[in-house]
């Protein structure tokens, strides 16, 4: 390819670069924000069930806590925090999950190792992660972001400043503050 660069006129090279950048920008989804409809998903959980946004519509709010990589220190602390705060989360009657781009098999091993009482969702194709904008292009896995979605599928909060040690307490407090609890 480098042998062609010397033969391409400067204007042609500039045009080719501009077209390449425009194409890349067209592929990126617009960043989600509070008030947007949450992208639909259908992902396998570590409990063997498949979960979708649609199955909770009109019934329960949803919390999806994306994490970078199963069985790593920060992700272990975050997932344990959600488990340890299950007594505060379960009475709120929201569907809560952690999610990563790891395979279902890797997430299942991780969940079993930690004895989790909630499912980890797996997105190995990264398609849902891309729709939610959580995929870090430099690292290739999800950013540690938590989405709070109401019963109608509207994003009520996107938390990008997760404290792994207090993640479970923070999720419970945020669900209450946002009025997402169901009876």
Residue frames relative to the residue before (quaternion, step in Angstrom):
aa qw qx qy qz dx dy dz
X 1.0000 0.0000 0.0000 0.0000 0.00 0.00 0.00
X 0.6358 0.5526 -0.3482 0.4112 3.61 0.95 -0.78
X 0.6191 0.5509 -0.3638 0.4252 3.60 1.08 -0.50
X 0.6278 0.5238 -0.3414 0.4636 3.60 1.21 -0.33
X 0.5775 0.6298 -0.3817 0.3522 3.58 1.05 -0.72
X 0.6610 0.5116 -0.3139 0.4504 3.58 0.94 -0.80
X 0.7009 0.4686 -0.2592 0.4712 3.60 1.15 -0.54
X 0.6123 0.5451 -0.3583 0.4468 3.61 1.22 -0.34
X 0.4452 -0.6794 0.5019 0.2972 3.59 -0.76 0.94
X 0.6597 -0.5433 0.3525 0.3813 3.56 -1.13 0.70
X 0.6521 0.5139 -0.3219 0.4550 3.60 0.92 -0.86
X 0.6517 0.5184 -0.3110 0.4581 3.59 0.98 -0.86
X 0.6493 0.5108 -0.3110 0.4698 3.57 1.00 -0.84
X 0.6465 0.5128 -0.3144 0.4693 3.58 0.97 -0.87
X 0.6522 0.5095 -0.3104 0.4676 3.58 0.98 -0.85
X 0.6460 0.5180 -0.3178 0.4619 3.59 0.96 -0.87
X 0.6529 0.5044 -0.3113 0.4716 3.61 0.96 -0.84
X 0.6560 0.5139 -0.3112 0.4568 3.58 0.92 -0.89
X 0.6574 0.4992 -0.3128 0.4699 3.58 0.96 -0.86
X 0.6325 0.5325 -0.3256 0.4587 3.59 1.02 -0.79
X 0.6699 0.4872 -0.2948 0.4764 3.59 0.93 -0.88
X 0.6356 0.5228 -0.3304 0.4621 3.59 0.99 -0.79
X 0.6465 0.5159 -0.3160 0.4648 3.58 0.99 -0.82
X 0.6490 0.5122 -0.3163 0.4652 3.58 0.96 -0.83
X 0.6549 0.5099 -0.3133 0.4615 3.59 0.96 -0.82
X 0.6413 0.5363 -0.3278 0.4401 3.58 1.03 -0.76
X 0.6392 0.5343 -0.3201 0.4510 3.59 1.13 -0.64
X 0.6484 0.5165 -0.3221 0.4572 3.60 1.04 -0.72
X 0.3953 -0.7020 0.5407 0.2422 3.55 -0.93 0.91
X 0.5564 -0.5714 0.4703 0.3778 3.53 -1.20 0.49
X 0.5538 -0.6373 0.4205 0.3320 3.57 -0.96 0.87
X 0.4424 -0.6881 0.5149 0.2562 3.55 -0.94 0.95
X 0.0567 -0.7873 0.6135 0.0237 3.54 -1.17 0.64
X 0.6802 -0.4518 0.3727 0.4409 3.53 -1.32 0.27
X 0.7432 0.3512 -0.3013 0.4833 3.56 -0.94 1.01
X 0.5762 0.5686 -0.3790 0.4484 3.60 1.24 -0.33
X 0.5077 -0.5761 0.5298 0.3599 3.53 -1.29 0.38
X 0.4500 -0.6798 0.5094 0.2755 3.56 -0.94 0.89
X 0.5041 -0.6322 0.4836 0.3351 3.59 -1.00 0.74
X 0.5022 -0.6404 0.4829 0.3233 3.55 -1.03 0.77
X 0.0427 -0.7839 0.6184 0.0343 3.53 -1.20 0.46
X 0.0463 -0.7305 0.6785 0.0616 3.50 -1.35 0.36
X 0.1438 0.8155 -0.5339 0.1711 3.55 -0.17 1.32
X 0.4746 -0.6650 0.5053 0.2779 3.53 -1.13 0.73
X 0.2810 -0.7519 0.5788 0.1438 3.52 -1.01 0.93
X 0.6370 -0.5488 0.3886 0.3769 3.53 -1.26 0.38
X 0.6164 0.5280 -0.3439 0.4722 3.59 1.28 -0.16
X 0.5931 -0.6030 0.3433 0.4084 3.59 1.32 0.14
X 0.6041 0.5473 -0.3614 0.4526 3.61 1.24 -0.19
X 0.3503 -0.6874 0.5877 0.2438 3.54 -1.29 0.41
X 0.1618 -0.7957 0.5815 0.0509 3.54 -0.89 1.01
X 0.0444 -0.7879 0.6140 0.0141 3.55 -1.11 0.77
X 0.6200 -0.5330 0.4226 0.3910 3.53 -1.23 0.47
X 0.6509 0.5701 -0.3043 0.3984 3.53 0.94 -0.98
X 0.6510 0.5442 -0.3378 0.4073 3.62 0.96 -0.74
X 0.7063 0.4364 -0.2637 0.4911 3.60 1.19 -0.40
X 0.4393 0.7284 -0.4442 0.2813 3.59 1.26 -0.28
X 0.8282 0.1625 -0.1669 0.5097 3.54 -0.83 1.07
X 0.7061 0.4684 -0.2513 0.4679 3.60 1.27 -0.18
X 0.8149 -0.0667 0.1143 0.5642 3.56 0.74 -1.09
X 0.4655 -0.6018 0.5630 0.3227 3.50 -1.30 0.49
X 0.2596 -0.7620 0.5794 0.1278 3.55 -1.25 0.49
X 0.1154 -0.7388 0.6589 0.0822 3.53 -1.17 0.73
X 0.0292 -0.7728 0.6339 0.0022 3.58 -0.84 1.02
X 0.1099 -0.7940 0.5978 0.0134 3.55 -0.53 1.25
X 0.1985 -0.7942 0.5678 0.0866 3.59 -0.20 1.31
X 0.0252 -0.7821 0.6224 0.0171 3.56 -1.06 0.76
X 0.6325 -0.6072 0.3358 0.3442 3.61 -1.11 0.62
X 0.8352 -0.1161 0.1577 0.5138 3.62 0.52 -1.08
X 0.4913 -0.6699 0.4821 0.2783 3.55 -0.88 1.02
X 0.8631 0.1593 -0.1383 0.4589 3.50 -1.24 0.72
X 0.4894 0.5756 -0.4818 0.4439 3.54 1.00 0.92
X 0.7021 -0.5215 0.2662 0.4053 3.61 -1.09 0.57
X 0.7169 0.4493 -0.2745 0.4570 3.63 0.68 -1.01
X 0.6638 0.5019 -0.3005 0.4660 3.57 0.99 -0.83
X 0.6057 0.5427 -0.3427 0.4703 3.57 1.10 -0.68
X 0.6622 0.5035 -0.3030 0.4649 3.58 0.89 -0.94
X 0.6651 0.5088 -0.3048 0.4537 3.60 0.91 -0.92
X 0.6890 0.4788 -0.2881 0.4615 3.59 0.82 -0.97
X 0.6290 0.5207 -0.3293 0.4742 3.60 1.03 -0.75
X 0.6319 0.5432 -0.3334 0.4411 3.58 0.99 -0.82
X 0.6498 0.4992 -0.3206 0.4752 3.59 0.98 -0.79
X 0.6424 0.5108 -0.3237 0.4709 3.59 1.00 -0.78
X 0.6881 0.5007 -0.2791 0.4449 3.58 0.87 -1.00
X 0.7277 0.3861 -0.2270 0.5195 3.58 1.20 -0.45
X 0.2629 0.7966 -0.4997 0.2158 3.57 1.23 0.45
X 0.6206 0.5519 -0.3446 0.4376 3.61 1.07 -0.70
X 0.6804 0.4461 -0.2824 0.5083 3.60 1.16 -0.55
X 0.6980 0.4904 -0.2715 0.4457 3.60 1.08 -0.70
X 0.6622 0.5542 -0.3271 0.3840 3.59 0.81 -0.95
X 0.6718 0.4964 -0.3282 0.4411 3.67 0.85 -0.77
X 0.5870 0.5925 -0.3702 0.4089 3.62 1.21 -0.36
X 0.2860 -0.8096 0.4682 0.2088 3.57 1.33 -0.25
X 0.4359 0.6152 -0.5208 0.4003 3.54 0.78 1.13
X 0.4322 -0.6396 0.5538 0.3120 3.55 -1.22 0.48
X 0.0400 0.8130 -0.5799 0.0325 3.59 -0.64 1.02
X 0.0480 -0.7899 0.6090 -0.0545 3.48 -1.06 0.97
X 0.2420 -0.6392 0.6765 0.2743 3.47 -1.39 0.19
X 0.1025 -0.7976 0.5932 0.0369 3.59 -1.20 0.47
X 0.0362 0.7793 -0.6250 0.0276 3.52 -1.18 0.67
X 0.5374 -0.6121 0.4674 0.3438 3.55 -1.31 0.09
X 0.3780 0.7097 -0.4941 0.3306 3.57 1.24 0.37
X 0.6004 -0.5515 0.4278 0.3904 3.57 -1.25 0.35
X 0.6336 -0.5204 0.3937 0.4155 3.59 -1.19 0.40
X 0.6371 0.5387 -0.3296 0.4420 3.59 1.03 -0.76
X 0.6696 0.4874 -0.3031 0.4714 3.61 0.92 -0.87
X 0.6697 0.4862 -0.3067 0.4702 3.58 0.95 -0.82
X 0.6231 0.5370 -0.3471 0.4505 3.59 1.03 -0.72
X 0.6422 0.5105 -0.3200 0.4739 3.62 0.93 -0.85
X 0.6494 0.5229 -0.2989 0.4642 3.56 0.99 -0.92
X 0.6749 0.4952 -0.2906 0.4635 3.59 0.87 -0.97
X 0.6588 0.4993 -0.3080 0.4711 3.58 0.97 -0.83
X 0.6234 0.5511 -0.3310 0.4450 3.58 1.00 -0.84
X 0.7439 0.3901 -0.2059 0.5020 3.57 1.02 -0.87
X 0.3730 -0.7392 0.4803 0.2894 3.60 1.25 -0.25
X 0.1715 0.8305 -0.5141 0.1287 3.59 1.05 0.75
X 0.2776 -0.7649 0.5647 0.1377 3.55 -1.11 0.78
X 0.6692 0.3519 -0.2961 0.5837 3.56 1.23 0.56
X 0.5228 -0.6702 0.4235 0.3131 3.63 -1.08 0.53
X 0.2907 -0.6649 0.6532 0.2163 3.49 -1.32 0.59
X 0.2862 -0.7506 0.5718 0.1666 3.58 -0.89 0.94
X 0.2399 -0.7831 0.5635 0.1082 3.56 -1.03 0.86
X 0.0425 -0.7878 0.6137 -0.0294 3.54 -0.94 1.04
X 0.0153 -0.8610 0.5083 0.0104 3.62 0.63 1.08
X 0.6436 0.5021 -0.3358 0.4700 3.63 1.15 -0.41
X 0.3576 -0.7685 0.4429 0.2923 3.57 1.36 -0.30
X 0.3995 0.7459 -0.4642 0.2620 3.62 1.21 0.12
X 0.6756 0.4562 -0.3000 0.4955 3.60 0.95 -0.79
X 0.6202 0.5448 -0.3297 0.4580 3.57 1.02 -0.81
X 0.6514 0.4973 -0.3143 0.4792 3.57 1.02 -0.77
X 0.6376 0.5270 -0.3270 0.4569 3.59 0.99 -0.82
X 0.7092 0.4241 -0.2452 0.5070 3.58 1.09 -0.73
X 0.4623 -0.7179 0.4182 0.3098 3.59 1.27 -0.12
X 0.4904 0.7030 -0.4102 0.3116 3.59 1.20 0.28
X 0.5512 0.6260 -0.4100 0.3692 3.61 1.16 -0.32
X 0.2861 -0.7438 0.5860 0.1467 3.53 -0.79 1.11
X 0.3730 -0.7749 0.4567 0.2279 3.61 -0.36 1.18
X 0.6453 0.5288 -0.3277 0.4434 3.60 1.06 -0.63
X 0.7733 0.3486 -0.1783 0.4988 3.58 1.00 -0.81
X 0.4057 -0.7532 0.4393 0.2742 3.59 1.18 -0.48
X 0.7239 0.3313 -0.2709 0.5411 3.58 1.20 0.19
X 0.7212 -0.4830 0.2949 0.3995 3.55 -1.31 0.17
X 0.4486 -0.6132 0.5763 0.3008 3.49 -1.28 0.56
X 0.4966 -0.6327 0.5011 0.3193 3.58 -1.22 0.45
X 0.2537 0.7501 -0.5536 0.2579 3.54 0.10 1.38
X 0.1990 -0.7751 0.5895 0.1099 3.57 -1.09 0.72
X 0.2004 -0.7751 0.5952 0.0699 3.54 -0.93 1.07
X 0.1531 -0.7517 0.6381 0.0654 3.53 -1.02 0.96
X 0.0360 -0.8215 0.5650 -0.0672 3.57 -0.52 1.26
X 0.3754 -0.7466 0.4998 0.2277 3.59 -0.75 0.99
X 0.7541 -0.4155 0.2795 0.4249 3.57 -1.36 0.12
X 0.7047 0.4529 -0.2613 0.4795 3.58 1.14 -0.58
X 0.5899 -0.6187 0.3522 0.3809 3.58 1.27 0.12
X 0.5062 0.6363 -0.4250 0.3979 3.58 1.24 0.38
X 0.4426 -0.6790 0.5187 0.2721 3.57 -0.96 0.88
X 0.1819 -0.8065 0.5589 0.0642 3.56 -0.71 1.13
X 0.7911 -0.0336 0.0383 0.6096 3.58 1.18 -0.50
X 0.0868 -0.7352 0.6685 0.0712 3.53 -1.24 0.65
X 0.1243 -0.8038 0.5809 0.0318 3.55 -0.44 1.24
X 0.0917 -0.8135 0.5743 0.0032 3.56 -0.61 1.19
X 0.6635 0.4584 -0.2880 0.5165 3.59 1.32 0.10
X 0.0565 0.8458 -0.5240 0.0830 3.57 0.59 1.17
X 0.1943 -0.7228 0.6521 0.1208 3.53 -1.06 0.87
X 0.3905 -0.7798 0.4330 0.2278 3.57 -0.22 1.28
X 0.6700 0.5241 -0.3117 0.4233 3.62 0.90 -0.86
X 0.7835 0.2876 -0.1543 0.5287 3.59 1.03 -0.71
X 0.2528 0.8186 -0.4917 0.1558 3.61 1.24 0.29
X 0.6749 0.5059 -0.3049 0.4423 3.60 0.85 -0.90
X 0.6605 0.4854 -0.2964 0.4903 3.58 0.94 -0.90
X 0.6635 0.5197 -0.3055 0.4431 3.56 0.95 -0.90
X 0.6353 0.5155 -0.3290 0.4716 3.60 1.01 -0.79
X 0.6554 0.5100 -0.3192 0.4566 3.61 0.86 -0.91
X 0.6692 0.4954 -0.2996 0.4658 3.60 0.91 -0.90
X 0.6693 0.5017 -0.3018 0.4575 3.60 0.95 -0.86
X 0.6153 0.5344 -0.3466 0.4645 3.61 1.00 -0.79
X 0.6660 0.4882 -0.3002 0.4775 3.61 0.94 -0.88
X 0.6734 0.5120 -0.3016 0.4398 3.59 0.86 -0.96
X 0.7076 0.4463 -0.2535 0.4856 3.57 1.06 -0.75
X 0.4201 -0.7225 0.4518 0.3122 3.60 1.28 -0.16
X 0.3846 0.7592 -0.4515 0.2682 3.58 1.07 0.67
X 0.4419 0.7046 -0.4606 0.3101 3.60 1.23 -0.01
X 0.2202 -0.7557 0.6046 0.1217 3.57 -1.19 0.65
X 0.3365 -0.7301 0.5577 0.2067 3.52 -1.15 0.60
